[in-house]
Amino acid sequence: MIIFAFIRRACMQGVPLLYGSTGEIITEKSGHLNLGIPGIMYMGAIGGIIGGFFFEQTGADFSLWYIKLLAVLIALTTSLLFSCLMGLIYCFLTVTLRANQNVTGLALTTFGVGVGNFFGGSLIKISKADVPTVTLTKTSSCFATHLPFVDKVSQLAEEGRCPMVVSEICSTLFSYSFLAYLSIIIALIASHILMKTRVGLTLRAVGENPATADAAGINVNRYKYISTCIGSMIAGLGGLYYIMDYATGVWSNNGFGDRGWLSVALVIFSLWNPSLAIIGSFLFGGLYIVHNYIPNLTMQAQELFKMSPYIMTLLVLIFVSIKQKKEALPPAHLGQNYFREER
């Protein structure tokens, strides 16, 4: 059924957005606007590709379960390291050196895409591929493993012992990789920590008024560093999911699209709440691909549909600005550097 196929595709499109927006929300709660999320997601993707590529070059037997587990762990580790490094660079420039956050974030995006393309091009040359891509079929299959009972239900439906609609619903809910479910778990945990715990309260205090937080004995710079690095690593997982699951392990330079910018827009759409970002990410994912399911659309109409997530974000921003509800507004000190000497 086409509606179930559309929902599955929309969910797969939404998972990278959810990772990126959750990571950016955590960063912004500390008062830092990181527009380098697209570059960080790109680095997370190429980090996973580098780890998976060199592990596959060892000739390991991927029929063994522990080899599959090791492949996943290596790709995860390299992805997290690359994205964490980007977060540290951003923190050093904006927290320690107090550089302009907007300029630094944009520079980080350009840097991340450039470095990713450099390493991607190098791997393409090493692999001596006939086409300008790197394909990690074995590692990708380890990430794409889904729950075994989904295949069983589909088999029963084909044999007529189970309604087809049950099979479609089961496939729509449970046929994703572990990274897809992990994105929802991380968003829910992040929402709980930010809203219900002392650590979250302290982080929000740093983002609202760092001078007051500093006067209360809170190490402002430490919170900014930790939240930004954790947010960067979460965003990097979005790039890893896209390349290993959605793109089935195929890397091509500049093939990531504008998903990083959609993640930044989703932060505003979700009103800086990771729980709302779960719904928003799948909505944005559906809007991003809905033109593929509408017949006889012109190229201009397709581009208009791709613009719809940004249009919705603008409408939400206008609505929030009119209402002026405190809980729906960004942190008061967002985008501003903290100068302790002026306290």
N, C-alpha and C positions, 0 to 999 in steps of 0.2 A: 504494500500500500504506500502511495506516494507521500501521504502525510506523515507516516512513521519514518520514512526515509529522510524527509525534510527535518524532522525533530532530531534524529540521530546526527545528521550533518551539522545542524545548528549547535547542538551540544558540543560536538567536537571542535567547532569554530570558537565556541565560548570559553573553553577551558584555558587556552593561553591568555585570553583577556582577563579571566578571573585571577590567575596567578599574578599578572602584571598589575592589576588594580589593587589587589590585596597588599602586595609589596609596597606600592606607592602610597596607599592609605597609611600604613604603618610609618613610613618615612615622613609623610606630611603631618602626622599627629605630633611629631617632634618639632614642627615649625619649619621644615625644609621642603622646598618645592623642587623635586628632582625630575627635570624634563629629559634626563638621560635614560629613562626607562626603555625606550626603543633600542638604544645601543646596548643596554644591559641584557635585555632579552636576546638580542642577537649574539652577544658574547656567551650567554648561557647555552645557546644552541650550538655554536661552534666548539665550545668547551666539551660538550657531550660527544660531538662528532670526532674530535681529536682523540679523546679517551677510547671511544669505541673502535675507531679506525686502527690504532696501534695495537689494541688487544686482538682484533681480528687478524692482524698481520702475524701474530704468534702461531697461528694454525691450531688454536685450541679446539677441542671436540665439543661443539655446541649441542650435541645430543645428551650431554651429561647435565643434570640439574644444577650442580654446583658451579659449572662453567657459565650457565645462563645467569645464575645469581651474581657471579663475579662480574660478568659483562655489564649487568645493570648497575652494580655498585660502582664500578670504575667510571662509567659514563656519568652517573649521578655526582660522583665526587669531583670530577674535572669540571662539570658544569657549574657546581656550587662554588668551586675555587675561582673560576673565571669571573662569575658574577659578583662574588664577594670582593675580588680585587677591584672591580669597577666601583663598588660601593665605597671602598677604602680611599680610592683616588678622589671621588666626589667629596667625601668627608674631609680629607686633608685640605682640599682646596677651599671648601666653603665653611667648614667649622674651624680649622686651625688657622688657615690663611685669610679667611673671611672674604673670599672672592664672591662676586655676584652670582647668585644661585641660578638665575635664568640663563645667563651666558655659559656658566659651567655645565649645566645640564644639557644644553644644545651642543656644546663642544663634546661632551661625553657621548652623545648619540652619534655624532660624526665619527668620533674616534672608535667607538665600538663597531660600527658598520665597516669602517676602513680596516681595522685589525682583523675582523671576522672574514672579510673578503680576501685579505692577504693570506691568512692561514688556510682558508678554503681553497684558494687558487693553488697554494703549495701542495695540499693534499691531492688535488686533481692531477697535478704534474707527477707526484709520487706514484699514484695509482695507474698512470698512463691510460686513462679512460678514453674511449673514442668520443664521448660527449662530455661537455664541461660540467660534470657532476661527480659527486662522491656518493656511492650507494652502500649503505651498511644494512644489508638484508638480515643478516644473522642477529645483530644487536637489536635492530628494530623489532624483530619477531619476539625477542625476550620482553621488550616493553609492552608489546601489543597483546600479550597473553590475557585472555579474559576468563570469566568464571565458566567452568566446564559444563554446568547444567544448562547453559544457554543452548549449546549445540544439541543436547539431549532433547530439549523442548522443541527445537526446530525439526529434529528428526521425527518426533512423534507427530508434529503437525503435517509433515510431508506424507506420513503413513496414514493420515486420517484419524489418528487416535487422540488428537488434541486440536481444538479450534485454532485456525490460522491467526485470528486476532489475538489470542493468548500468546502465541509465539512472537507476534510482532511487538506486543507490549513488553514481554520478557526481554526481547532483544533490545528494545529502546531503553530499558532501564538498566540492564546488566551487561551489555556487550562492550563496555569500555575498558581501557587499561587501568591499572592501579593509580596512575598519575591523575586521571580524571577524578576519581573519587577522593584522592588525596587533596586536590585543589579545594573541594567543598569542605573537607575536614579542617584544613588550614584556615579557610575563611571563617568558619564557625569558631574555631579556637581563638583566632585573632580578635573576633568581635567580642567574645567572652572576656578575654584579657583586657582589652581596651575599655570595656564598659563596666566590668564587675570586679576587677582586682585592684590591689594597691599599686602594682607596677603600672597598670594602664592609667590609673588616675594620675600618677606621677608624670608619666609620659605626656599626658594631655595637658598637665600643668606647665610642663616645659614648652609645649607648643603655644599655649595661650599667653603665658607671661614668664619668660625665662629669668627675668631679674628677680621676680618674687620667689620663683622656685629656687634660685641660687641663694637668696637670702634665707630660705628655709633649710639650707644645708644640702640641697640636691646637687649632685655633680652633673651639671647641664651638658657639658661636652660628652661625657660618658654615655648619657642617654641618647644623645644625637648620633654618636658613632654606632652604638649597638643597634638602634632602631633602623638606621639607614642601611647598615650591612645586612641585617636580617631581611629587611624589605627587598634589598637587591638580590639576595639569594632566592627569595620566593619568586621574584619576577623572572630570574634566570631559569627557573623550572618551567615557566611558560614557554620559553624558547626551546627547552629540551623536549617538552611534550609535543610541540608543533613539529619538530624535525624528526623525532623518533616514532611518533604515533600517527599524526595527521599526514605528514609527508612520507611515511613509511621508510624512514632512514635515508631519504634522498636529499643531499645538500647541493644547492646551486647558489652562486653568489647573487645577492640582492633578491632572493626569492621569498623573503619573509613578509613582504607587503607592509601595510600600514597598521599592523596589529598592535604595535607598541603605542602608537598615538591613540588608537581606540581604547587601550587600557587607561591612558591618562584621562580621556574623556569620560570613561566609565566611573572614575573616582568622583567626578562632579555629579554624574547622573545618580550615583548611589548615595550621595550626601555624606560621604566619608564614613560609610558604614559597611564593613565587609559582608555582613549578612545580606544587605540589599544588593551588594555587588554580585551575589550568586544569581539572583533573578535577572539583574541587568546584563550580566555577561551572556547568558543564554538568549536573551532578547536581542542583544547586539549581534550575536552570532547568527541568529535567524535573519535579521535585517540585512546582514552583510552578504548572505547567499540567496535571499528570496528571489532575486531576479533570475536565477538559474532555473526556477520552477514556474516561471510565468512565460508562456510561449509568445513568440513573435514580438519581443521587446526590441526597440531600437537601441543603438549604442548609447545615445543620450539618456534614454530612460534608465538603462542599467546603471549609469553613473549617478543618476539622481537617487536611485535606491541605495547605492553605496554611501551616499551622503546622509541618509536618514538617521543613523546613530548620532552624528554630530548635530543635526538639526534638533533631535530630541534632547540632547545635552544642553543646547542653548535655551530651549524652552524651559527645562528644569531650572537652569541657572537664573533665568528671568523670574520665574515663579518664586524661587527661594529668596531672591533679592527683594521682591515685593513684600513677602511675608515677614522677612527678618526674624525667623525663629532661630534662637541661639543654637539648638541642637542640630540644625540643618545647615549651619554656616561653617566655613573652614576655620582652622585654628587662627586666632587673632594675630599671631606673630608669623604666619606662613609667608615664606619668601624673604624674610628680613633676617639679617645677620645679627648675632648677639655680641655686643661689645661690653665685656664685664667692667671695663673701666668707667663706663657711663652709668653704672648702677647707683 
